[in-house]
Amino acid sequence: MKLGIVGLPNVGKSTLFNALSGAKAEAANYPFCTIDPNVGVVTVPDERLEWLWDLYHPKKFTPAVIEFVDIAGLVKGASKGEGLGNKFLSNIRGTDAIIHVVRCFDDPDIGHVEGSTDPLRDIEIIDTELIMADIEMAERRIDRAKKAAKGDKKFLKEAELFEQLVAHMNEGKPVRTFECSDEDREIIAISDLLTAKRVIYAANMDEQSICDLSSSSYFQKVKTFAEAEGSLALPVCAKLEADIAELDDEEEKAMFREESGITESGLSQLIRASYNLLGLISFLTAGSDECRAWTIKKGTRAPQAAGKIHSDFERGFIRAEVVSFEDLKTVSTLANARSQGLLRSEGKDYVMQDGDVVNFLFNV
């Protein structure tokens, strides 16, 4: 999973990126200090996988990973190439979802590119630029479909769909809020439109407000906006998270969080929010050779999950031996799970569940 961290200049993007990834992106009080995107890869904490490690002591331990991409700050006119607009747009196309960092604090020592703190205005600036870029791309898609329709009338439906989508975007609305059939949604999904991506609004707050969310009118506005469009609003304090990330000792980090009134790290919150937003779950494979977590979409059937491991597993799928992690943990061993009837044999129609511990049987 690749998540792009975006926002206006000086809203705390690089500070948050540093806290999340442990990387050292430049964070400074001036626009465009991030020129090329910084990339940080982090492992997804999973207590289930750690338990399996203790059970099997495998040669290899492979958790799921998330790639964070810190993308250059966006300004008005980016869709027309202003600032680093073209570079920004090309970098964001390769991400699975967007973490939009929104400034929700006042600080006279940290300049704001628009001169004042207004999270909804800031969101609108970036949405507008992304929508304008999407309109341009959708109009090119319409032209191609109409030309193709001269030889195949089925393309007329595609042209009509994108004309409706352009009309929707011309009202200042992102693609993700466009209502259409599942079939049309699949067509749009492969069109590489920026505002079709799901969004987590990371409301970057000061240390006082993060402990009392009701006291921040900025955060409440972002939360209401996010809920209205089906996105998520996540309160964070990038500075505090960065300070905690500087500590080496885990106990010291936990103590710092407790003293600051934070019950969970920003990374853990963001990972959980990302999985929920994108409809992702993890299944597990375990043995003496390797214990590994695999990320799949909710609703994935067993053969397609097997294909995540290797295409031969999907092509020659016979069945899956499955036990839920909670059942396995209760009875301690796979042998006990088998003897007590907790290890199930599932066929091609089985829909994978979060925390399934699986052994795929195949023949090619």
Residue frames relative to the residue before (quaternion, step in Angstrom):
aa qw qx qy qz dx dy dz
M 1.0000 0.0000 0.0000 0.0000 0.00 0.00 0.00
K 0.1164 -0.7882 0.6033 0.0352 3.55 -0.87 1.01
L 0.0924 -0.8025 0.5894 0.0058 3.57 -0.71 1.15
G 0.2470 -0.7799 0.5605 0.1284 3.57 -0.79 1.03
I 0.2410 -0.7643 0.5845 0.1269 3.57 -0.79 1.05
V 0.0287 0.8212 -0.5635 0.0853 3.57 -0.48 1.24
G 0.2521 0.7524 -0.5888 0.1539 3.54 -1.33 0.20
L 0.6467 -0.4771 0.4039 0.4370 3.53 -1.31 0.08
P 0.6257 -0.5048 0.4027 0.4376 3.62 -1.19 0.22
N 0.8535 0.2079 -0.1482 0.4543 3.57 -1.24 0.61
V 0.4870 0.6473 -0.4650 0.3570 3.60 1.02 0.69
G 0.6387 -0.5510 0.3174 0.4332 3.58 1.30 -0.07
K 0.2918 0.7920 -0.4943 0.2079 3.59 1.23 0.34
S 0.7328 0.4312 -0.2492 0.4636 3.56 0.69 -1.09
T 0.5956 0.5465 -0.3609 0.4651 3.60 1.12 -0.62
L 0.6681 0.4806 -0.2979 0.4837 3.57 0.94 -0.88
F 0.6235 0.5427 -0.3372 0.4506 3.57 0.98 -0.84
N 0.6484 0.5189 -0.3155 0.4592 3.58 0.92 -0.88
A 0.6704 0.5032 -0.2964 0.4576 3.58 0.95 -0.91
L 0.6942 0.4880 -0.2766 0.4510 3.58 0.96 -0.85
S 0.8148 0.3333 -0.1269 0.4571 3.53 0.82 -1.04
G 0.4074 -0.7022 0.4890 0.3190 3.57 1.16 -0.45
A 0.4985 0.6299 -0.4382 0.4033 3.57 1.29 0.15
K 0.3873 -0.7197 0.5298 0.2267 3.57 -1.26 0.12
A 0.0274 0.7936 -0.6031 0.0750 3.53 0.34 1.26
E 0.5389 -0.6214 0.4512 0.3463 3.56 -1.08 0.68
A 0.0337 -0.7734 0.6330 0.0023 3.57 -0.94 0.93
A 0.1484 0.8071 -0.5491 0.1583 3.58 -0.45 1.19
N 0.5465 -0.6386 0.4532 0.2969 3.53 -1.29 0.44
Y 0.6413 0.4433 -0.3908 0.4894 3.57 0.64 1.14
P 0.5981 -0.5973 0.3883 0.3670 3.61 -1.08 0.63
F 0.8627 0.2082 -0.1485 0.4362 3.52 -1.35 0.53
C 0.2884 0.7339 -0.5656 0.2415 3.60 0.97 0.75
T 0.6542 0.3936 -0.3018 0.5710 3.57 1.29 -0.28
I 0.1205 -0.8124 0.5683 0.0493 3.60 -0.35 1.21
D 0.7680 0.1626 -0.0881 0.6131 3.57 0.54 -1.15
P 0.5622 -0.6225 0.4056 0.3632 3.62 -1.02 0.67
N 0.3107 -0.7097 0.6006 0.1976 3.54 -1.04 0.85
V 0.1655 -0.7963 0.5784 0.0625 3.57 -0.96 0.87
G 0.0063 0.7872 -0.6162 0.0229 3.55 -0.92 0.95
V 0.1874 -0.7807 0.5894 0.0891 3.59 -0.90 0.94
V 0.0297 -0.8065 0.5902 -0.0181 3.58 -0.74 1.06
T 0.4553 -0.6659 0.5160 0.2883 3.55 -1.16 0.59
V 0.4392 -0.6795 0.5258 0.2624 3.55 -1.16 0.66
P 0.3837 -0.7260 0.5117 0.2526 3.63 -0.54 1.08
D 0.0937 0.7932 -0.5928 0.1030 3.60 -0.85 0.95
E 0.3174 -0.7799 0.5129 0.1672 3.56 -0.29 1.27
R 0.5868 0.5809 -0.3699 0.4260 3.59 1.12 -0.57
L 0.6704 0.4927 -0.2958 0.4693 3.55 0.95 -0.89
E 0.6336 0.5271 -0.3271 0.4623 3.57 1.05 -0.73
W 0.6219 0.5291 -0.3375 0.4684 3.59 1.08 -0.72
L 0.6537 0.5049 -0.3074 0.4725 3.58 1.01 -0.83
W 0.5840 0.5637 -0.3591 0.4607 3.57 1.13 -0.63
D 0.6743 0.4894 -0.2879 0.4721 3.58 0.91 -0.92
L 0.6562 0.5189 -0.3080 0.4531 3.58 1.11 -0.67
Y 0.8126 0.3047 -0.1234 0.4812 3.59 0.81 -1.02
H 0.1560 -0.7962 0.5571 0.1773 3.61 1.10 -0.64
P 0.0730 0.8583 -0.5041 0.0627 3.58 0.80 1.03
K 0.6207 -0.5327 0.4290 0.3834 3.52 -1.36 0.27
K 0.8010 0.1606 -0.0471 0.5748 3.57 1.12 -0.70
F 0.1238 -0.7766 0.6169 0.0302 3.56 -1.05 0.89
T 0.0356 0.8419 -0.5302 0.0936 3.59 -0.42 1.22
P 0.1305 -0.7983 0.5847 0.0623 3.59 -0.20 1.22
A 0.5953 -0.5119 0.4532 0.4222 3.56 -1.29 0.15
V 0.2067 -0.7825 0.5758 0.1159 3.58 -1.18 0.51
I 0.1827 -0.7337 0.6410 0.1322 3.52 -1.33 0.46
E 0.2414 -0.7585 0.5910 0.1305 3.54 -1.02 0.86
F 0.1542 -0.7766 0.6066 0.0718 3.57 -0.74 1.08
V 0.1101 -0.7866 0.6063 0.0390 3.55 -0.94 0.95
D 0.2218 -0.7742 0.5850 0.0957 3.57 -0.61 1.20
I 0.1107 -0.8463 0.5210 0.0013 3.56 -0.19 1.34
A 0.6503 -0.5611 0.3536 0.3706 3.57 -1.08 0.81
G 0.5784 -0.6087 0.4273 0.3352 3.57 -1.09 0.78
L 0.3329 -0.7579 0.5378 0.1598 3.53 -1.04 0.89
V 0.1013 -0.7826 0.6113 0.0603 3.59 -1.11 0.66
K 0.6832 -0.4410 0.3652 0.4532 3.56 -1.30 0.16
G 0.7768 0.3182 -0.2518 0.4817 3.55 -0.97 0.88
A 0.3904 0.7456 -0.4725 0.2616 3.59 1.26 0.03
S 0.6357 0.5426 -0.3336 0.4361 3.59 1.02 -0.77
K 0.7008 0.4014 -0.2495 0.5344 3.58 1.30 -0.36
G 0.6663 -0.5404 0.2879 0.4256 3.55 1.27 0.32
E 0.4163 0.7097 -0.4780 0.3074 3.60 1.25 0.13
G 0.8037 0.1994 -0.1703 0.5342 3.58 -1.15 0.63
L 0.6967 -0.3757 0.3208 0.5202 3.55 -0.73 -1.08
G 0.1347 0.8755 -0.4594 0.0648 3.53 1.24 0.56
N 0.6995 0.4728 -0.2987 0.4450 3.59 0.71 -1.00
K 0.6415 0.5145 -0.3185 0.4715 3.55 1.03 -0.82
F 0.6238 0.5484 -0.3246 0.4526 3.55 1.01 -0.88
L 0.6972 0.4930 -0.2836 0.4363 3.56 0.77 -1.05
S 0.6690 0.4896 -0.3154 0.4618 3.60 0.93 -0.79
N 0.6509 0.5203 -0.3245 0.4477 3.60 1.04 -0.69
I 0.6886 0.4963 -0.2943 0.4392 3.57 0.96 -0.80
R 0.5634 0.6252 -0.3935 0.3699 3.61 1.12 -0.52
G 0.7038 0.4870 -0.2734 0.4391 3.58 1.07 -0.64
T 0.5833 0.5946 -0.3761 0.4060 3.61 1.24 0.10
D 0.5105 -0.6478 0.4788 0.3008 3.56 -1.24 0.49
A 0.7866 -0.0376 0.0520 0.6142 3.57 1.11 -0.68
I 0.4160 -0.7139 0.5221 0.2115 3.53 -1.31 0.40
I 0.1553 -0.7116 0.6738 0.1246 3.53 -1.10 0.80
H 0.1183 -0.8129 0.5697 0.0248 3.55 -0.30 1.28
V 0.2078 -0.7917 0.5661 0.0982 3.58 -0.36 1.26
V 0.0812 -0.8066 0.5853 -0.0159 3.54 -0.68 1.18
R 0.4057 -0.7255 0.5008 0.2413 3.58 -0.76 1.01
C 0.0161 0.7980 -0.5988 0.0667 3.57 -0.70 1.17
F 0.6329 0.4724 -0.3582 0.4980 3.57 0.95 0.86
D 0.3319 -0.7060 0.5866 0.2177 3.53 -1.30 0.43
D 0.1710 0.7638 -0.6097 0.1248 3.57 -0.94 0.88
P 0.3383 -0.7789 0.4904 0.1959 3.61 -0.37 1.21
D 0.6420 0.5366 -0.3252 0.4406 3.59 1.21 -0.42
I 0.7104 0.3536 -0.2401 0.5592 3.60 1.26 -0.25
G 0.3245 -0.7919 0.4886 0.1699 3.54 -0.30 1.27
H 0.2646 -0.7280 0.6093 0.1696 3.55 -1.21 0.64
V 0.5342 -0.6711 0.4121 0.3072 3.56 -0.82 1.00
E 0.7169 0.3972 -0.2420 0.5194 3.60 1.21 -0.51
G 0.5952 -0.6346 0.3334 0.3632 3.58 1.30 0.12
S 0.8001 0.0811 -0.0452 0.5926 3.62 1.22 -0.27
T 0.5099 -0.6303 0.4877 0.3237 3.56 -1.31 0.30
D 0.2397 0.7296 -0.6073 0.2036 3.56 -0.73 1.14
P 0.2564 -0.8325 0.4656 0.1561 3.61 0.13 1.26
L 0.6679 0.4966 -0.3268 0.4478 3.63 0.92 -0.75
R 0.6138 0.5197 -0.3466 0.4826 3.59 1.08 -0.66
D 0.6536 0.5221 -0.3139 0.4491 3.58 0.96 -0.88
I 0.6323 0.5193 -0.3254 0.4739 3.58 1.01 -0.84
E 0.6608 0.5227 -0.3055 0.4436 3.58 0.93 -0.91
I 0.6133 0.5562 -0.3536 0.4353 3.59 1.00 -0.77
I 0.7158 0.4360 -0.2650 0.4768 3.57 0.79 -1.01
D 0.6243 0.5330 -0.3459 0.4545 3.60 0.95 -0.81
T 0.6497 0.5315 -0.3220 0.4379 3.58 0.91 -0.90
E 0.6746 0.4936 -0.3022 0.4583 3.58 0.89 -0.90
L 0.6704 0.4852 -0.3033 0.4724 3.58 0.96 -0.82
I 0.6328 0.5270 -0.3265 0.4640 3.58 1.03 -0.80
M 0.6536 0.5141 -0.3223 0.4524 3.60 0.91 -0.86
A 0.6386 0.5052 -0.3233 0.4821 3.58 1.04 -0.76
D 0.6591 0.5100 -0.3059 0.4603 3.59 1.02 -0.81
I 0.6127 0.5463 -0.3517 0.4500 3.59 1.02 -0.76
E 0.6473 0.5216 -0.3152 0.4577 3.56 0.93 -0.89
M 0.6811 0.4769 -0.2914 0.4730 3.57 0.93 -0.89
A 0.6540 0.5160 -0.3153 0.4545 3.61 0.98 -0.83
E 0.6407 0.5226 -0.3290 0.4562 3.60 1.02 -0.74
R 0.6202 0.5121 -0.3421 0.4859 3.58 1.09 -0.65
R 0.6241 0.5354 -0.3313 0.4627 3.57 1.07 -0.76
I 0.6324 0.5298 -0.3268 0.4612 3.61 1.01 -0.80
D 0.6515 0.5188 -0.3144 0.4556 3.60 0.91 -0.91
R 0.6691 0.4921 -0.3082 0.4638 3.59 0.92 -0.87
A 0.6572 0.5180 -0.3138 0.4487 3.57 0.97 -0.88
K 0.6605 0.5056 -0.3165 0.4561 3.60 0.95 -0.80
K 0.6331 0.5104 -0.3302 0.4792 3.58 1.05 -0.71
A 0.6704 0.4933 -0.2952 0.4691 3.58 0.98 -0.87
A 0.6067 0.5909 -0.3483 0.4019 3.61 1.12 -0.64
K 0.5427 0.6113 -0.4100 0.4044 3.58 1.20 -0.35
G 0.7474 0.3442 -0.2071 0.5292 3.56 1.17 -0.54
D 0.7900 0.1002 -0.0380 0.6037 3.59 1.21 -0.46
K 0.3760 -0.7857 0.4535 0.1889 3.55 -0.36 1.33
K 0.5214 0.6525 -0.4218 0.3528 3.63 1.18 -0.36
F 0.6186 0.5668 -0.3440 0.4216 3.59 1.17 -0.51
L 0.5034 0.6414 -0.4287 0.3891 3.60 1.26 -0.24
K 0.6306 0.5345 -0.3279 0.4573 3.58 1.05 -0.77
E 0.6424 0.5171 -0.3193 0.4669 3.57 1.02 -0.81
A 0.6443 0.5165 -0.3207 0.4640 3.58 0.96 -0.85
E 0.6470 0.5185 -0.3124 0.4635 3.57 1.00 -0.85
L 0.6314 0.5395 -0.3296 0.4491 3.60 0.98 -0.84
F 0.7256 0.4357 -0.2570 0.4664 3.58 0.81 -0.97
E 0.5744 0.5506 -0.3845 0.4681 3.59 1.18 -0.39
Q 0.6393 0.5031 -0.3138 0.4897 3.58 1.05 -0.78
L 0.6479 0.5234 -0.3121 0.4570 3.55 1.03 -0.80
V 0.6385 0.5157 -0.3230 0.4712 3.60 1.00 -0.79
A 0.6294 0.5267 -0.3319 0.4651 3.59 1.00 -0.81
H 0.6269 0.5337 -0.3147 0.4724 3.58 1.07 -0.81
M 0.7023 0.4616 -0.2710 0.4693 3.59 0.86 -0.94
N 0.6097 0.5622 -0.3538 0.4324 3.60 1.10 -0.61
E 0.6263 0.4978 -0.3315 0.5000 3.57 1.30 -0.21
G 0.5789 -0.6119 0.3590 0.4019 3.57 1.31 0.19
K 0.5414 0.6304 -0.3863 0.4003 3.57 1.24 0.34
P 0.4413 -0.7036 0.4850 0.2738 3.62 -0.89 0.85
V 0.6683 -0.5139 0.3646 0.3954 3.56 -1.26 0.46
R 0.6360 0.5707 -0.3438 0.3894 3.62 0.96 -0.79
T 0.6925 0.4421 -0.2904 0.4905 3.63 1.20 -0.32
F 0.4683 0.6777 -0.4395 0.3581 3.61 1.28 0.11
E 0.2723 -0.7750 0.5530 0.1392 3.58 -0.74 1.07
C 0.2112 0.7624 -0.5828 0.1859 3.54 -0.80 1.07
S 0.6646 -0.4900 0.3768 0.4197 3.57 -1.32 0.06
D 0.6517 -0.5026 0.3866 0.4162 3.57 -1.27 0.33
E 0.6273 0.5460 -0.3323 0.4449 3.58 1.04 -0.78
D 0.6755 0.4707 -0.2875 0.4894 3.57 0.94 -0.91
R 0.6162 0.5569 -0.3459 0.4364 3.58 1.04 -0.76
E 0.6377 0.5236 -0.3298 0.4586 3.60 1.05 -0.73
I 0.6272 0.5256 -0.3336 0.4681 3.58 1.05 -0.74
I 0.6677 0.4965 -0.2941 0.4702 3.57 0.94 -0.91
A 0.6354 0.5804 -0.3300 0.3878 3.57 0.99 -0.88
I 0.7329 0.3946 -0.2394 0.4999 3.61 1.06 -0.61
S 0.5275 0.6618 -0.3854 0.3678 3.58 1.29 0.24
D 0.4296 -0.7523 0.4290 0.2558 3.59 1.30 0.16
L 0.3406 0.7414 -0.5063 0.2791 3.58 1.05 0.77
L 0.5219 -0.6942 0.4091 0.2799 3.55 -0.83 1.05
T 0.7521 0.4056 -0.2343 0.4635 3.60 0.84 -0.93
A 0.4848 0.6133 -0.4607 0.4201 3.57 1.27 0.31
K 0.5641 0.6189 -0.3793 0.3936 3.58 1.22 -0.44
R 0.4891 -0.6420 0.5065 0.3035 3.57 -1.14 0.70
V 0.2289 -0.8034 0.5455 0.0678 3.56 -1.12 0.76
I 0.1258 -0.7060 0.6887 0.1072 3.49 -1.26 0.72
Y 0.2314 -0.7589 0.5929 0.1382 3.57 -0.71 1.07
A 0.1641 -0.7828 0.5965 0.0670 3.56 -0.47 1.24
A 0.1947 -0.7998 0.5623 0.0794 3.55 -0.26 1.32
N 0.1987 -0.8117 0.5428 0.0839 3.56 -0.26 1.29
M 0.0448 -0.8427 0.5337 -0.0549 3.55 -0.30 1.34
D 0.5344 -0.5892 0.4720 0.3801 3.57 -1.26 0.15
E 0.7205 -0.4856 0.2887 0.4023 3.56 -1.29 0.34
Q 0.6516 0.5148 -0.3247 0.4528 3.58 1.04 -0.65
S 0.7026 0.4871 -0.2724 0.4415 3.59 0.85 -0.99
I 0.6113 0.5769 -0.3632 0.4021 3.61 1.04 -0.71
C 0.6816 0.4767 -0.2822 0.4781 3.59 1.18 -0.53
D 0.7722 0.1739 -0.1133 0.6005 3.60 1.27 -0.23
L 0.1889 -0.8478 0.4861 0.0962 3.54 0.34 1.32
S 0.6218 0.5673 -0.3468 0.4138 3.57 1.07 -0.69
S 0.6366 0.5486 -0.3271 0.4322 3.58 1.21 -0.44
S 0.6735 0.4922 -0.2882 0.4702 3.59 1.24 -0.30
S 0.2836 -0.7625 0.5592 0.1595 3.57 -0.42 1.19
Y 0.5710 0.5899 -0.3760 0.4296 3.58 1.15 -0.60
F 0.6959 0.4670 -0.2837 0.4660 3.59 0.79 -1.01
Q 0.6432 0.5324 -0.3389 0.4337 3.59 0.90 -0.84
K 0.6346 0.5213 -0.3295 0.4658 3.59 1.05 -0.72
V 0.6599 0.4978 -0.3068 0.4719 3.58 0.96 -0.87
K 0.6406 0.5326 -0.3233 0.4488 3.59 0.96 -0.85
T 0.6629 0.5010 -0.3023 0.4671 3.58 0.90 -0.93
F 0.6482 0.5176 -0.3128 0.4627 3.58 0.97 -0.88
A 0.6730 0.5068 -0.3006 0.4471 3.59 0.87 -0.98
E 0.6606 0.5116 -0.3145 0.4505 3.59 0.89 -0.89
A 0.6368 0.5553 -0.3271 0.4233 3.59 1.01 -0.79
E 0.7647 0.3321 -0.1982 0.5155 3.62 1.05 -0.65
G 0.5678 -0.6355 0.3722 0.3677 3.60 1.25 0.23
S 0.5112 0.6136 -0.4349 0.4159 3.56 1.20 0.53
L 0.4643 -0.6636 0.5068 0.2953 3.58 -1.30 -0.09
A 0.1888 -0.7406 0.6314 0.1312 3.56 -1.18 0.66
L 0.0639 -0.8108 0.5817 -0.0153 3.56 -0.70 1.12
P 0.2946 -0.7632 0.5435 0.1881 3.63 -0.59 1.07
V 0.0618 0.7826 -0.6160 0.0652 3.57 -0.88 0.96
C 0.1814 -0.7102 0.6558 0.1809 3.53 -1.32 0.30
A 0.3042 -0.8058 0.4790 0.1695 3.56 -0.01 1.32
K 0.6447 0.5296 -0.3288 0.4425 3.59 0.97 -0.82
L 0.6716 0.4905 -0.2949 0.4706 3.57 0.94 -0.92
E 0.6460 0.5126 -0.3175 0.4681 3.58 0.98 -0.84
A 0.6506 0.5092 -0.3186 0.4647 3.58 1.01 -0.77
D 0.6281 0.5292 -0.3322 0.4638 3.59 1.04 -0.76
I 0.6593 0.5020 -0.3009 0.4720 3.58 0.97 -0.88
A 0.6465 0.5432 -0.3155 0.4330 3.57 0.99 -0.86
E 0.6053 0.5741 -0.3492 0.4267 3.58 1.17 -0.53
L 0.6105 0.5615 -0.3497 0.4356 3.60 1.20 -0.48
D 0.3862 -0.7410 0.5074 0.2109 3.59 -1.02 0.79
D 0.7126 0.4618 -0.2505 0.4650 3.58 1.00 -0.83
E 0.4562 -0.7128 0.4638 0.2622 3.60 -0.76 1.08
E 0.6344 0.5240 -0.3357 0.4586 3.59 1.04 -0.73
E 0.6372 0.5212 -0.3179 0.4703 3.54 1.06 -0.78
K 0.6259 0.5292 -0.3313 0.4675 3.58 1.06 -0.75
A 0.6559 0.5152 -0.3072 0.4583 3.57 0.96 -0.92
M 0.6486 0.5182 -0.3078 0.4648 3.56 1.02 -0.85
F 0.6292 0.5359 -0.3205 0.4627 3.57 1.00 -0.87
R 0.6622 0.5026 -0.3073 0.4630 3.59 0.91 -0.92
E 0.6542 0.5217 -0.3154 0.4476 3.55 0.92 -0.91
E 0.6677 0.4964 -0.2942 0.4703 3.56 0.94 -0.90
S 0.7024 0.4488 -0.2566 0.4893 3.58 1.14 -0.65
G 0.5061 -0.6761 0.4060 0.3491 3.58 1.28 -0.04
I 0.5271 0.6095 -0.4142 0.4233 3.57 1.22 0.50
T 0.2790 -0.8068 0.5025 0.1366 3.59 -0.60 1.12
E 0.7998 0.1493 -0.0424 0.5798 3.59 1.16 -0.54
S 0.5374 -0.6334 0.4442 0.3356 3.57 -1.02 0.75
G 0.6066 -0.5675 0.4195 0.3660 3.53 -1.20 0.57
L 0.6126 0.5595 -0.3472 0.4371 3.57 1.08 -0.72
S 0.6722 0.4937 -0.2999 0.4630 3.59 0.87 -0.95
Q 0.6459 0.5179 -0.3193 0.4612 3.57 0.97 -0.84
L 0.6837 0.4974 -0.2839 0.4523 3.55 0.92 -0.94
I 0.6313 0.5227 -0.3342 0.4653 3.59 1.01 -0.77
R 0.6710 0.4911 -0.3074 0.4626 3.58 0.86 -0.94
A 0.6534 0.5133 -0.3104 0.4617 3.57 0.97 -0.88
S 0.6469 0.5289 -0.3146 0.4504 3.59 1.01 -0.81
Y 0.6435 0.5130 -0.3172 0.4714 3.57 0.95 -0.86
N 0.6697 0.4968 -0.3001 0.4633 3.58 0.92 -0.91
L 0.6684 0.5229 -0.3004 0.4354 3.56 0.89 -0.95
L 0.7628 0.3695 -0.1886 0.4960 3.57 0.93 -0.93
G 0.4483 -0.7137 0.4412 0.3083 3.59 1.26 0.02
L 0.3927 0.7345 -0.4584 0.3101 3.57 0.97 0.89
I 0.0687 -0.7575 0.6467 0.0570 3.55 -1.26 0.55
S 0.3261 -0.7249 0.5641 0.2235 3.57 -1.30 0.12
F 0.1002 -0.7290 0.6671 0.1158 3.54 -1.16 0.68
L 0.3436 -0.7657 0.5260 0.1376 3.55 -1.21 0.58
T 0.1103 -0.7358 0.6599 0.1047 3.53 -1.21 0.63
A 0.0303 -0.8302 0.5541 -0.0530 3.57 -0.91 0.88
G 0.2792 0.7279 -0.5958 0.1931 3.51 -1.16 0.74
S 0.7190 -0.4487 0.3012 0.4369 3.56 -1.26 -0.02
D 0.6454 0.5187 -0.3289 0.4541 3.60 1.16 -0.48
E 0.8062 -0.1275 0.1316 0.5625 3.58 0.85 -0.95
C 0.1438 -0.7058 0.6822 0.1257 3.51 -1.30 0.61
R 0.0664 0.8359 -0.5307 0.1233 3.56 -0.64 1.13
A 0.2755 -0.7253 0.6067 0.1730 3.55 -1.18 0.66
W 0.1324 -0.7870 0.6012 0.0406 3.56 -0.97 0.94
T 0.2684 -0.7796 0.5491 0.1370 3.59 -0.83 0.98
I 0.0551 0.7906 -0.6045 0.0805 3.56 -0.85 1.06
K 0.5832 -0.5564 0.4561 0.3772 3.55 -1.32 0.20
K 0.5464 -0.5667 0.4928 0.3708 3.57 -1.16 0.61
G 0.7591 0.3486 -0.2717 0.4779 3.57 -0.99 0.84
T 0.4648 0.6756 -0.4490 0.3549 3.60 1.25 -0.02
R 0.3384 -0.7418 0.5433 0.1999 3.58 -0.92 0.93
A 0.7307 -0.4889 0.2711 0.3919 3.53 -1.26 0.56
P 0.6748 0.4913 -0.3435 0.4304 3.70 0.73 -0.82
Q 0.6683 0.4903 -0.3058 0.4686 3.59 0.99 -0.82
A 0.6076 0.5284 -0.3483 0.4799 3.59 1.12 -0.64
A 0.6309 0.5265 -0.3256 0.4677 3.57 1.03 -0.80
G 0.6338 0.5524 -0.3199 0.4368 3.56 1.11 -0.74
K 0.5400 0.5999 -0.4047 0.4297 3.59 1.23 -0.34
I 0.6636 0.4935 -0.2923 0.4802 3.56 1.12 -0.70
H 0.7499 -0.2247 0.1778 0.5963 3.56 0.91 -1.00
S 0.5676 -0.6215 0.4165 0.3438 3.58 -0.98 0.81
D 0.6033 0.5632 -0.3600 0.4351 3.62 1.10 -0.64
F 0.6027 0.5696 -0.3551 0.4316 3.59 1.09 -0.70
E 0.6876 0.4563 -0.2783 0.4915 3.58 1.00 -0.81
R 0.6654 0.5240 -0.3074 0.4338 3.58 0.89 -0.93
G 0.8014 0.2680 -0.1334 0.5178 3.58 0.94 -0.86
F 0.2104 0.8311 -0.4951 0.1409 3.58 1.26 0.44
I 0.1536 -0.7678 0.6174 0.0761 3.55 -0.97 0.97
R 0.7253 -0.2985 0.2229 0.5789 3.56 0.73 -1.07
A 0.3404 -0.7105 0.5744 0.2222 3.54 -1.35 0.17
E 0.2538 -0.7184 0.6256 0.1678 3.54 -1.02 0.86
V 0.0142 -0.8453 0.5263 -0.0908 3.55 -0.43 1.28
V 0.0617 0.7406 -0.6690 0.0157 3.53 -1.14 0.77
S 0.4614 -0.6606 0.5020 0.3143 3.58 -0.97 0.78
F 0.5934 -0.5870 0.4047 0.3735 3.56 -1.07 0.70
E 0.6505 0.5307 -0.3295 0.4319 3.59 0.89 -0.87
D 0.6466 0.4992 -0.3225 0.4782 3.61 1.01 -0.76
L 0.6503 0.5172 -0.3171 0.4573 3.56 0.96 -0.88
K 0.6561 0.5130 -0.3113 0.4576 3.55 0.95 -0.86
T 0.6372 0.5475 -0.3229 0.4359 3.58 1.04 -0.77
V 0.7824 0.3258 -0.1682 0.5034 3.60 0.93 -0.91
S 0.5167 -0.7283 0.3388 0.2963 3.58 1.37 0.16
T 0.8269 0.0622 -0.0174 0.5586 3.63 0.90 -0.78
L 0.6109 -0.5528 0.4219 0.3786 3.55 -1.27 0.43
A 0.6071 0.5575 -0.3494 0.4455 3.58 1.08 -0.70
N 0.6558 0.4965 -0.3057 0.4795 3.58 0.99 -0.82
A 0.6294 0.5359 -0.3286 0.4568 3.57 1.04 -0.79
R 0.6507 0.5077 -0.3106 0.4716 3.57 1.04 -0.80
S 0.6972 0.4875 -0.2794 0.4452 3.59 0.83 -0.98
Q 0.7256 0.4133 -0.2381 0.4960 3.58 1.12 -0.60
G 0.5477 -0.6697 0.3654 0.3435 3.57 1.27 0.29
L 0.4666 0.6869 -0.4380 0.3445 3.57 1.22 0.42
L 0.6227 0.4923 -0.3340 0.5083 3.57 1.29 -0.32
R 0.1494 -0.8352 0.5283 0.0305 3.56 -0.40 1.26
S 0.3137 -0.7010 0.6026 0.2170 3.54 -1.25 0.50
E 0.0424 -0.8317 0.5524 -0.0350 3.57 -0.47 1.24
G 0.3688 -0.7569 0.5091 0.1786 3.55 -1.08 0.80
K 0.8207 -0.3138 0.1970 0.4349 3.53 -1.38 -0.29
D 0.6981 0.4794 -0.2777 0.4535 3.60 1.12 -0.55
Y 0.4603 0.6973 -0.4535 0.3102 3.59 1.22 -0.06
V 0.2675 -0.7486 0.5898 0.1419 3.55 -0.94 1.00
M 0.4400 -0.7291 0.4652 0.2416 3.55 -0.64 1.16
Q 0.2226 -0.7655 0.5938 0.1088 3.54 -1.16 0.77
D 0.6014 -0.5633 0.4204 0.3799 3.57 -1.16 0.60
G 0.8115 0.2496 -0.1972 0.4901 3.57 -0.85 0.98
D 0.3844 0.7000 -0.5051 0.3273 3.60 1.21 0.23
V 0.1887 -0.7202 0.6551 0.1287 3.56 -1.06 0.85
V 0.0469 -0.8661 0.4912 -0.0805 3.54 -0.40 1.30
N 0.0752 -0.7179 0.6867 0.0864 3.48 -1.35 0.61
F 0.2143 -0.7995 0.5515 0.1041 3.58 -0.56 1.16
L 0.1942 -0.7498 0.6233 0.1077 3.56 -1.00 0.90
F 0.0812 0.8057 -0.5769 0.1072 3.57 -0.80 1.01
N 0.1124 -0.7773 0.6157 0.0637 3.54 -1.33 0.30
V 0.0579 0.7959 -0.5994 0.0617 3.59 -0.69 1.08
